[in-house]
Amino acid sequence: MAIYKFSEERIRDMKRRIIRRQVIIFAVLVAMLCYFYFYRDDAPNRMEMYLIFGVLIIYSAWSSIRRIKISVDVYKSFEIEINDLHIVRRQKHSPDLTLSVFEIARMAETRGGIVVRGESPDAVMVIPDGLENFGELEKQLAAIRTFDETDEKSFHEQFWWLGMILLLGGIAGFYLSDNKIIMCISGLSILVFMNVFVRGAYRNRLYSDERRKRANFTLYVLSFMILAFTILKVIGYI
């Protein structure tokens, strides 16, 4: 049995990257508020606008600090255990994922490490190449199963860019056009994004059963709201 973890140096490096990313997001929100404050005196409802952006800035600061803490906890607790019968991934804030060596369907090297896929679509284990003794880990996996030349991603993973086009296109269609056909297409685009791409992402066993149930319930509610909004907008009620 062998256990592989991130080194302290690697954890510090990833923490710096996360902080840098969150600072950029926070700076963009502040820049937007400053733009409206200094250059948009003619904007309607300025006080309401300031309140909205103020809440966004406070929420962004709070969520950024929380995200940094959670990410560091995940990296510190992340470990891969490999024995003769199982590959186990453990990390804080997520349930353990155990794959039997007999249920491994594919195993391929990617740009960020190794992806191990089980027989079910939700059994996906990503092993980052930043783990200590990664070369030894790679040899141990190769002894279990020969690496495939390429990784076969699921639809929502492979075409994530299509999901973003559907989401952004649907939002733009609602607010830039009064054409009923375009509004119907916009509503359908957002529904497809939520029920194909978002729902597909939450099938991963990275999330607990309870969290997946909450996500499914939320998606059903949001889908109903979007459908109702589309119908009301098409008939001219709103």
Buried (B, 14 or more C-beta within 10 A) or exposed (E): EEBBBBEEEBBEEBBEEBBEBBEEEBEEBEEEBEEBBEEEEEEEEEEEBEEEBEEBBEEBEEEBEEBBEEBBEBBBBBBBBBEEEBBBBBBEEBBEBBBEBEEBBBBBBBEEBBBBBBEEBBBBBBBBBBBBBBEEBBEBBEEBBEBBEEBEBBEBBEBBEBBEEBBEBBBEBBEEEEEEEBBBBBBBBBBBBBBBBBBBBBBBBBBEEEBBEEBBEEBEEBBEEBBEBBBEBBEEEE
